[in-house]
Amino acid sequence: MRVLVATALLVALAACEDAAPSAPRGQGAETPPLAGEFKPASNTARGITGAMVIQRAGVTFENGVTLYTRTLNPRRGGDLIAKNGDSFAAAIVGPGSLNVELRRVTEQVLPAGVIGLCGAEQPQYVALAYDARATSVTMLVFSGSEPPGPEASNSRVCARFGYAAPDGARTSEGVVL
């Protein structure tokens, strides 16, 4: 009797596994949005923005600038930024396996006397590029009416900032290990 029950359970379990949708080979499950605090790691980040806090609805900086954003489809480091242009990885000098979270900037809030991330131009998109452990993040800021991508002809990088996780490695949920 026990053998019959065990066999029935194994058959049921195998049927469930066969019916479960799976990601195509070579692709992982969808990466949750990046979140957490990051300290400035590049001279431009230290001199212009200071520390950065990434949240689901936006990005805030130590200098008081706030970007309200909407997350778009994720990209990879090897994806092109513009038609006949460089990839995200080439723009930040990183590997093609980087995760790239592309966000549309819906609003930039500037405190009095502070210059925007693209100077006098309005930033339209930001790309947050990071590896699986998210120990460092490079933020590319774009101006122009089109989102960065292989067919974009009216999008350009107007700023690049580097940040590091203050306490080392992070998980994909932004939690310090």
C-alpha positions in Angstrom: 0.0 0.0 0.0 2.8 2.4 0.9 4.5 1.8 -2.4 1.3 2.6 -4.2 0.8 5.9 -2.4 4.5 6.8 -2.9 4.3 6.0 -6.6 1.1 8.1 -7.0 2.7 11.0 -5.2 5.8 10.8 -7.5 3.6 10.7 -10.6 1.6 13.7 -9.4 4.8 15.6 -8.6 6.3 14.8 -12.0 3.1 16.0 -13.7 3.3 19.3 -11.8 6.9 19.9 -12.7 6.1 19.2 -16.4 3.2 21.7 -16.4 5.1 24.5 -14.6 6.3 27.2 -16.9 10.0 27.6 -17.0 12.4 30.3 -18.2 14.1 29.6 -21.5 17.5 28.0 -21.1 20.2 30.5 -20.4 17.8 33.1 -19.0 17.1 33.4 -15.3 13.9 34.5 -13.7 13.0 38.2 -13.9 15.3 40.2 -11.7 13.4 42.3 -9.1 14.0 46.1 -9.3 17.2 47.3 -7.7 16.7 49.0 -4.3 18.9 50.3 -1.5 21.5 52.9 -0.6 24.7 53.4 -2.5 27.7 55.6 -1.7 29.5 57.6 -4.5 32.4 55.7 -6.0 33.3 57.9 -9.0 34.6 61.5 -9.0 31.5 62.7 -10.8 29.2 61.1 -8.2 31.3 62.4 -5.3 31.4 65.9 -6.8 27.8 66.2 -8.1 25.2 63.9 -6.5 26.7 62.4 -3.4 25.1 59.2 -2.1 22.1 57.6 -3.9 19.0 55.8 -2.7 17.2 53.7 -5.2 13.5 52.9 -4.6 10.7 51.5 -6.7 9.3 54.9 -7.7 12.5 56.9 -8.0 16.0 57.8 -7.1 17.1 60.4 -4.6 20.5 61.9 -4.1 22.4 63.4 -1.2 22.5 66.8 -3.0 18.7 67.0 -2.8 17.9 66.0 -6.4 15.0 63.6 -6.8 14.1 61.6 -9.9 10.7 60.1 -10.1 10.9 57.2 -12.5 8.9 54.3 -14.1 10.7 51.0 -14.6 10.8 49.8 -18.3 11.7 46.4 -19.7 15.1 45.2 -18.4 18.1 45.2 -20.6 21.5 43.4 -20.6 24.9 44.9 -20.8 25.4 43.8 -24.4 22.3 45.6 -25.7 22.9 48.6 -27.8 22.2 52.1 -26.5 21.6 53.6 -30.0 21.4 52.7 -33.6 25.0 51.9 -34.7 26.2 52.9 -31.3 27.8 51.3 -28.2 26.3 48.8 -25.9 25.5 49.6 -22.2 28.6 47.5 -21.3 30.9 49.5 -23.6 29.5 52.8 -22.2 30.4 51.9 -18.6 33.4 49.6 -19.5 31.8 46.5 -18.0 30.9 42.9 -19.0 28.1 42.2 -21.4 26.4 40.1 -18.7 25.4 43.1 -16.6 21.8 43.6 -15.5 20.5 47.0 -16.8 17.4 48.4 -15.2 16.1 51.1 -17.6 13.8 53.7 -16.1 11.8 56.6 -17.7 12.3 59.8 -15.8 8.8 61.3 -15.2 10.0 64.2 -13.1 13.2 65.7 -11.9 12.9 67.8 -8.7 15.8 70.2 -8.0 16.4 72.2 -4.8 17.2 75.9 -5.2 20.7 76.5 -6.7 21.3 72.8 -7.7 22.0 71.9 -11.3 20.2 68.9 -12.8 21.9 65.7 -13.7 22.1 66.7 -17.4 22.9 70.3 -16.7 20.3 72.5 -18.4 18.8 69.6 -20.3 16.0 67.5 -18.8 17.0 63.9 -18.2 14.6 61.5 -19.9 15.9 58.1 -19.0 18.3 56.5 -16.5 20.0 53.1 -16.8 21.2 51.4 -13.6 23.8 48.8 -14.6 25.0 46.3 -12.1 26.2 42.7 -11.7 24.3 39.9 -10.0 25.5 40.9 -6.5 25.0 44.6 -7.0 28.1 45.6 -5.1 28.5 48.5 -7.5 26.0 50.4 -9.8 26.8 52.7 -12.7 24.0 55.1 -13.6 23.9 56.4 -17.1 21.6 59.4 -17.6 20.1 60.1 -21.0 18.6 63.1 -22.7 16.5 63.0 -25.9 13.0 61.9 -26.7 13.7 58.2 -27.4 14.5 55.4 -24.9 18.0 54.0 -25.3 17.9 51.0 -27.6 19.1 49.5 -30.9 16.9 51.7 -33.0 17.2 55.0 -31.0 18.5 57.9 -33.0 17.4 60.7 -30.6 18.9 59.6 -27.3 22.3 60.4 -25.9 24.3 59.8 -22.7 24.6 63.1 -20.8 26.1 61.9 -17.6 27.7 58.8 -16.0 27.9 58.2 -12.2 29.4 55.3 -10.3 28.2 54.1 -6.9 29.1 51.3 -4.4 27.1 49.3 -1.9 28.2 50.7 1.5 28.5 47.3 3.2 29.6 45.1 0.4 27.5 42.6 -1.5 23.7 42.8 -1.8 21.1 40.3 -2.9 18.8 41.1 -5.8 16.4 42.5 -3.2 19.0 45.0 -2.1 19.6 43.4 1.3 23.1 43.5 2.7 24.5 39.9 3.1 
